[in-house]
Amino acid sequence: MLSFHKKLLAAAAVASLGLSAAVAGPWGGGDCPMMGGGPGKGHGRMGGDPEQRMAMKQQWRAERMELLQARLKLKPEQETAWKSFIAAQDAHSADKMKMRQTMRDQNAGAVGHFENRIQGMEQHLASMKAMAKATGDLYAALDADQKKAMDDFFANSPRRGMRGPGAGGNQATQ
């Protein structure tokens, strides 16, 4: 009986090591700069080069906006509102990138650090308000089916990070 338990324990240990290797492979580094591997290793909380991560985020956002545009099936008279919406999103993204760069480059001491953070948050709020206005203008130009498509798109949008149950949205409908 004792040897059976030892064999079972050994099998569990081997399975555990196999599972550890499987988990460590895709998420433990490797070549992915976003996960801590590659030439920019050690930059940021997820590793990788900050500029490369920002370019990846911009590409992801551009693809999401192309998907939204396809789902909305915009009419020619709605194009101006769409272009304003995209311009506001681009400006918001540029503001965020500028704020991150300022934070990385700052050497302002403790008080200056917090003053810079406050200024960045105020700029972020102003940019969010401009984006909300452009979104409202676009939304007002949409018909009922398009509004539903836009509502569904943002309600089921994948979110950054883990913010609790359901935070990832329903990606199967994306």
N, C-alpha and C positions, 0 to 999 in steps of 0.2 A: 504494500500500500504506500509506503514511504517513497519508493522509487517512482510510483505513478505521480505523486504530488510534485516530486522534483522535475519529472518530465513535463508536467503541466506548467510549472513555474518557469522552466526553461523556454517552453513554447510561448508563453505570455511575454517573456522578456524579449525574445526574438521578434515577435509581432510588434511589440512596443518600439523597438529600435527601427523596424521597418516603417512604422507610422511616423516616427520622428524624422526619419530621412525624407519621407514623402512630403511632410509639412515643411521641413527646412528647405527643400529644394526650391519650390516656387516662391516662397515668401522670405527666404533667409538670405537673399543677396543675389549671387550669380551675376549675370550680365545686366540686369535691370537697374538703371540708374535711379529710378524712383524708389527702389527697395533697398538701396544701400550698396549696390554693386557698381561695377564699371569704373571708368576713369575718374569720375567726380566723387568717388566714395568719401563719405564723411561730411558732406555738405547738407545742412538742413536736417529736419527731424526724420525724413525718410531717405536721406542720402541723395546722391546725384547732384548735378550742377544746377543751381537755382535758375539760370537762364533756360536750360534745357527743360526743366520742369514747367516753367512758365510757358514755353513754346508748346509743350504737350497739352497744357490746360487750354491755351488759346485754340489749338487744333480741335480739341474735344468740344469746346464751346461753339466753334464754327460749324462743326458737324451737327451739333444739336440744333442750331438755328436753321441749318439747311433742312433738317428733318421737320422742324416746326413749319417752315415755309411750305414744304411739300404737303403737309397735312392740312394747312389752312387753305390751299388752293386759291390764292389771292387773285382778286380781279384787278384790272389795270388801275382803276380809281383808288385802290387801297395801297398801291405801291409806295406812295409818298409817306404814308403813316408807317409802313413797314421799314422803309429806309431810315426814318427818324428813330424808330425803335432800335434798329441795329446800330445806328450811330451812337445812341445813348449807351447801349451795352458796350460798344467799343471804347467809349470815353471812360466808362466805369472801370473796365478792365485795365486801361492805361493808367488811371489814377491808382488802382490797387498795386500795379507793378511799380509805379513811381514811389509809392509809400513804402513798399517792401525794400526797394533799393535804398531809400533814405534811412530806413531803420538799420540795414546792414552796414551802411557807410558811416553812421553817426558815431561821434566820439564826444558827446556833449555832457558827460557826467550824469549823475543820478537825476538832478532836477531837470536838466535838458532832455534827458531820456523821456520823462513823463510829459514834458511840454510838447515834444515832438509827437508822442503818441496821441495826445489830445488833439493837436493840429491835424494829424492824419485821420483821426476819427471824425472830426468836423468835416474834412474834405470828403470822406467816405459817405457821410450822411447826405451832404449836398449832392453827390453823384448818385446816390440811391434815390433821392427825391426826383432828380432829373430823369432817371430811368423809370421810376414809377409813373411820372407824367407821360412819358413817351409810350409806355405800356398802356396807360389809360386811353391815350389818343388812338392807338392802334385798335384797342378793344372796342372803342366806340364806332370805329369804321367797319367792324366785322358784322356779319349776319349771325343769326342764332346758331346755325350749325358750326360756323367757324369759332364762335365764342366757346361752344362746348368742346371743340377740338383743342382750343388753347387752354381752357380750364383743365381738361384731362391731361394735357401735356405737362403742365406745371404741377398738378396734383400728384402725378405718377413719376415725376422726375427723380432720377437717382441723385442722391445728395452726397456731398463730401463728408467723409468720416462716418462714424457710427454714433447716431444720436438717439438710440433707443429703438424699441420695436417699430417696425414699419418705416424706418427712416430711409431705407434704400429705395422705397417706392416700388411700384409694380413694373419691373423692367421687362416682364414678358410681353407687355402691351406696347413697348417702345418700338 
